Amino acid sequence: MSTDNRRYPRIPVRCRVLIQHASCGEVLAQTRDISDGGIFIVANPEVMPPVGTEVRGQVQGMLVDAPVVDMIIVRIEEGGLGLKFCT
């Protein structure tokens, strides 16, 4: 039996995302996965703000500018961060 109680399934997706916050400036990271509820980014957790902080993110490298999305850092682990989309 699975112990994964996630609300939304995760889909492995690799794309660049620009994270912005006053405490870290702009950090260019890569996604590991995405769901309807949020994303996981591969980034150095030491340069990012703490859990509970709201940041702004934007996918990079598209033909048109992607929307800027507000997200909250919900999890920090070695090698990256879990971010929840603000609704």
N, C-alpha and C positions, 0 to 999 in steps of 0.2 A: 504494500500500500504506500502511495506517495505521501510524503509529509509536506509537499509544496502547496501552500495555501494562497498562492498568488491570485489576485483578482483578474489579472489580464495575462494572457500567454506572452512570453518573451520571444522575439524574433531576432535572430542574429543579423545585424546590419552594421556595416562599416562605412562611416562617413565622417567628415570633419565637422566639428561644431565649435563655434566661438562662444566661450563663456565669459560673461562680464559681471564684475562686482567692484565696488570701490576699494575693498581691502586687497584684491589681487590684480586689479586692472583687467586686462584681456588675456585669457588663456585659450590657446588653440589645442583642442583635444580630439580624440577619435572615439566614436561610439563603439560599444561592444554589442549591445542589443537595445531594442526599443519595444515598447508596448503602448497600448492606448493610454496607460497611466503615467509613463515616464521613460527615462533612458538611463543606461549605465554608460559612463564615460571612462576611458582609460586616461588617467591623469595622475600627477604627483599630488597625493593628498596634503602634503606639507605646505603647498602654495595656495591651497583652496581654503575658503572660509569654513567654519564649523557646521555640524548638523543643525538644521533649523533655519539656516540662512537662505533668503530668497536671492536668486541670481537670475540673469537674463541669458538666453541662449539663442543662437542662430546657426542653422546648417549652412556650411560654406561650400562653394564650388558648383553651385547650380547655375543654370543659364539665366535665371532671374533671381533677384534677391528673395531669399526665404523670409518668412515672417519671424520677428523676434518674439520669443516665448518666455514667459515668467515661469520659473521652476524653483522648488525648494529642495535643498540637500537633505535627504532622508537617511542616507547610509554612507559611511566612509569605511573603506577596507584597503588593504594593501593593494596598490595598483589602480585604484579608481574610486568612483563615487556613484551612488544611486541618486537620481534626481526625479522628483515627482512633478508632473505638470500641474500648474495652478489652474483652477477652474473658476 
